[in-house]
Amino acid sequence: MKIVVIGGTGLIGTKLVKNLSERGHDVLAASPNTGVNTITREGLAEALDGADVVVDVANAPVWEDKAVLEFFETSGRNLLAAEAAAGVRHHVALSIVGSERLPDNGYFRAKVAQENLIKASGIPYTILRATQFFEFVGGIAQSATVGEEVHLSPALIQPIASDDVAAALADVAVAPPVNGTVEIAGPEAIPLDELVRRFLRATQGTHKVVPDVHARYFGAVLDDQSLTPGDNARLGAIRFKDWLGQSTAQAER
């Protein structure tokens, strides 16, 4: 199959392109870096010519509420229109577990808007919702740091390795559309404050992690259901402890 990966040069996209190529598919990594821009439509029609499947893993370049909503709506409309014109048979999109449960978070609101465009497009689709990536834990810690303390909710989170997300996306891309949503999460649920505590311990961080049920996660107050999947979620194989050990070992080389 010809599979176009929108955002194909990013964290997930790079892994996904490699995975699909190794399975023998004709894969195009599409991004502004490769001359394909879903905002300006530059190179979009040419990239989708003859494509069977499009996988959208593009990320907004900015996180301000209004800008991120405009990015996902404009990109989504342009991409879906180009897919309809090209006769694409399966649209796959990466989204976030819990998006609809955290309306106080502008990024999550934008992902819900993107999902709604996909559902209304008439193109056969599969939305893969993933939990937060292990690779983002450092950024989560930084966002919650005040002075020498990191204030975080003790609500459960079930983070996942980006390698597991890419593998799941590859499986979804080559399977028939489900015209619905599939969830994927890491193999274990961990309180958010404990997750960051483990991360800081492994990376020699000196900040004290303070559990706070009122602490906001990028603007949203959490509970145990906010960032954890439903009962039928696919689970990744890589545990946070193992990923952390491998990441810190690579950093020390």
PEFENDA-V608088 format. One record per pair of residues at least 12 apart in sequence whose ideal C-beta (glycine too) atoms are under 7 Angstrom apart, sorted by the first residue. I is the first residue (numbers start at 1). J is the second residue. Records with the same first field share a line. If there is no record, write none. Layout:
I: J  J
This chain:
1: 25  26  52  53  174
2: 26  50  51  52
3: 20  25  27  52  53  55  173
4: 28  30  47  48  51  54
5: 17  27  28  29  30  55  57
6: 30  38  54  55  56  57  58  79
7: 31  56  57  58  59
8: 29  30  31
9: 29  31  33  34
10: 57  59
11: 135  162
12: 57  94  162  165  166
13: 29  57
15: 162  163  166
16: 55  57  166  169  170
17: 29
19: 166  167  170
20: 170  173
23: 170  174
28: 47
30: 47
38: 58  75  78  79
39: 74  75
41: 78
44: 78  82
45: 82  85
48: 82  83  86  88
49: 86
51: 86  88
52: 89  90
53: 88  89  90  92  173
54: 83  88  91  92
55: 92  169  173
56: 79  92  93  94
57: 94
58: 75
60: 72
63: 107
65: 106
68: 106  107  110
69: 106  109  110  113
72: 110  111  113  114
73: 113  117
76: 114  117  118
77: 117
80: 117  118  121  123
83: 123
84: 123
88: 123
89: 124
90: 124  177
91: 118  123  125
92: 126  128  169  172  173
93: 114  118  127
94: 128  130  169
95: 111  115  127  128  129
96: 108  111  129  130
97: 129  130  131  183  185  227  229
98: 226  227
99: 111  112
100: 112
101: 225  226
102: 220  226
104: 219  220
105: 218  219  220
106: 219
107: 218
115: 127
124: 177  179
125: 177  179
126: 172  177  178  182
127: 181
128: 168  169  172  182  184
129: 181  183
130: 160  165  184
131: 157  158  159  160  185  186  227  229
132: 157  159  227
133: 159  160  162  165
134: 159  160  161  240  243
135: 162
137: 159  195  196  199
138: 199
140: 196
141: 196  199  200
143: 218
144: 215
145: 207
148: 207  208
149: 207  208  210
150: 196  207  209  210
151: 210  212  215
152: 192  193  196  209  211  212  215
153: 192  193  212  213  215  217  222
154: 191  192  193  211  213
155: 191  192  222  223  224  226
156: 189  190  191  224  228
157: 189  190  192  195  227  228
158: 185  186  188  189  228  229
159: 186  195  240
160: 184  185  186  236
161: 236  238  243
163: 238
164: 236  237  238
165: 184
168: 184  234
182: 234
183: 229  230  233
184: 233  234  236
185: 228  229  233  235
186: 236  240
187: 235  236  237  239
188: 239
189: 228
190: 240
192: 222
193: 209  211
195: 240
196: 209
197: 209
198: 244
199: 244
202: 244  248
203: 248
